Amino acid sequence: MNVGRRMKHPVITVNADVPITKAHEIMSREKVSQLPVLKNNKLVGVIGEEDILKAYPSSATTLAVWEITALIEKIAVKDVMSKNVFTVAEDTPIEEAARILADNKISSLPVMRDGELVGIITETDLFRIMLEMLGARHPGVRITVLTPNIPGTIAKVAGAIFEAGGNITAMSTFEGDSANTFMISAKVEGIDAITLRELITPLVTEVLDVAKS
């Protein structure tokens, strides 16, 4: 799956020259924590709620309320935004976008097409994708197993479930305890938990968990 299939668009943005109070107001209204920053319709940065809060005077300040307000109104988005912006293209694989977010400890990525901003993908979008991958919104029995890292293992497990009349609504793989193993997590309909455990146990190294959800 590529970023373009799950990105948000059109994108809520803010102009580089507006006061940070206006940007904060937009974030609160739209329930977002970051905004791409545009200048002359070009992406020039990203501003987050943390950037804005850091610009506010400390609670220990001796300034009067009106002085604080006047001071904050003079601070523009361009003064506190992050200018080193990581971006992705629409055809970037979802897992690559997730890697960029995790490796750089950021929560969103603007999506570009020929130098133009066309979308944004966030941590929340990736959480939703994870729910889809794990079948979290589908009823059934979830089984998680540790298996040898050899060709045909997934096919063997899936085939056994099919032959027993089960339907796999979601399946994901994860790293195992070593390079020689990996984990399979599958959501299955049509087979009860006890039968599913008995069916899969001879085919894998270990059944780690079986639970109805």
N, C-alpha and C positions, 0 to 999 in steps of 0.2 A: 504494500500500500504506500502511496506517495502523499506528501504533505498537502498537495492541492486538493485531495479528496476530503480532508478533515480540517483545513484551515478555516478561520472565521473571515468573512468578507461581506459587505464592505468593512473597512477598518476604521475604528474610532481613533482619531488623531488629534494633535494639538499643534498650534503654530509656535515656532521658536520664540517669538517676541511677546507672547501673552504672559501676564503675571502668573506666578506659581499658584496663587490662590484660585485662579480660573481653572488651571489644570487639575487642582485638587477637587474642585467642584465637579468637573467632568468625571473624574474617577469615581467619586461618591455616587453620582447620578447613574452612571453606567455600570457600576459594580465591577470595576476592573482595577488592577493594582499597578499597571504600567500603560504608557501611551507612546506610540511612535511619534517623533517630533518632525514636522515638516517646515521647510523654508523654501519659498518659491516652488511649492509642490514637489520638492525633493526631500528624501529622507536624510536627516542630518544628525539624528540622535534618538535616544529613548529616555523617557523620564519615568521614574517609579515613585511610589508613595514614600519610600524610605528617603529618596533624594530630597523630596519636599520637606519632610519632617526634620531632616538634618539642617535645613535652611532656616527653620523657625527659631526664634530666640529661646534661650534656656528659660525654664520656669523660675530661675533665680534672678532673672533680670530685674533691674530697678526702673526700667522704662514704663511709662504710663501706657494704658491700653491704646490710646490714639496714636502714640508714638510707635508702638509695635506694629499696628495696622499700616501706618504710613510707610514703615520700613519694609514690611513684607511686600506691599504693593509695588515696590520699586524693583523687586527681584523677578527677573524674567526666566522663563523655562530654559532658555539657552545658557543661563548662568549656572545651572545646577544639573543639567541633563548629562547622561553618559554619551560621549561622542564616539567611543569605540564600539560600534554596533555589529553584533553577529547577525547574519541573515542567511536565509536559505532560498532555494528556488522551488517552484511548484512540483518539480519532478524529483525532489530530494526524498529518499526513502524515509519513512517515519522513524525507523530505528536510528538513522543517522541524525535526524533532528533531536531525538531523545538523548543521544550521546553528546551532542553539542551543548544542550541544556545542562546535563549532569556535569560534564567536564569543566564547564565554565561557571557553574553555580548561578545560572540565570533562569528566569521563569518564563520568558517568551522569546520568540524569534519572528521578526518581520519576514514576510515572504515577498520576494521580488520577481518581476518579469521584465526583462530588457531595461533595467534601471528604475522601474516604477514599482511602487508599493501596491500589491494586489491582495494581501491578506496577512494574517498573523496566526501563529500556532503557539499555544501555551501549555504549561504543565497540566492545567485542568483538562485540556483537549486530550493529552496523552493518558491521563487517568481514565477518561471515558473510553479510549481505545483499549486500555487494559481490561476494563470491565467487559467489553465486547469479546476480547480474546479469551477470557476466562469463563465466558458464558454466565456472568454473575446475575443477569436478569432472567435467565431461563431456569425453570425448575428441573430437578433431576438429581442424580447421584454423582458427586465428584470423587474421582479416584486419582491418587498421586502415587507414582511408583518410581523406584530407582531401577534403571535398566543398563545392560552392557552397551557400550558405545560401538555397536557393530551394525552394518547395513541390514535393513530388513526388520529391525526390532519394532519400529512404529507400525509397519504394515502388519506384522504378526499380531500385535495387540489390537489394532483396529479391526483386523479380519475376524478375530475371535469374538469381539463385541458384536460385529455385524451378523455372524453366523448364529449367535445366541438370540438374535432378534432385537438387539439394542441399537440406539441411534445416537451417534456422537454429535452433540450440538456445539462443542468447543473443544479444542485441543491445543496445548502449548507445551514447549520443551524448555528446560532450564539446565544450567550447569549442575553436574553431580558432585560427588565427594572427591573425584579425581578425574584425570583426563580419560580414564577408561569407562566412566559411567556418565549418564545424564538422567534427568528426571522428566517424566511425562505427567502432565496433569490434564485430565479429560473430564468433561461433563457429559453424562450419559443418561438418556431417557429409555424407558422400556425394560430395564433390568433392576431388580432391587439390590440393595447394598451387599447383603450376604452372598447372593449368587454372583455378583460382580467380583467380589473379593476371591471367591473360590475359582472363578473362571480365569482371572488374570494372574494369580499367584504362581502357577507353574511356568509362566512365560517370562517372568522378570526376576531381578535380583532380590528385590524387597518391595512389598506393598507398604508404603509410608502412611497412607491415610485413606479412609473411605468414609464419606459423610454425605447425608442427604441435605440438599440445600434448595 
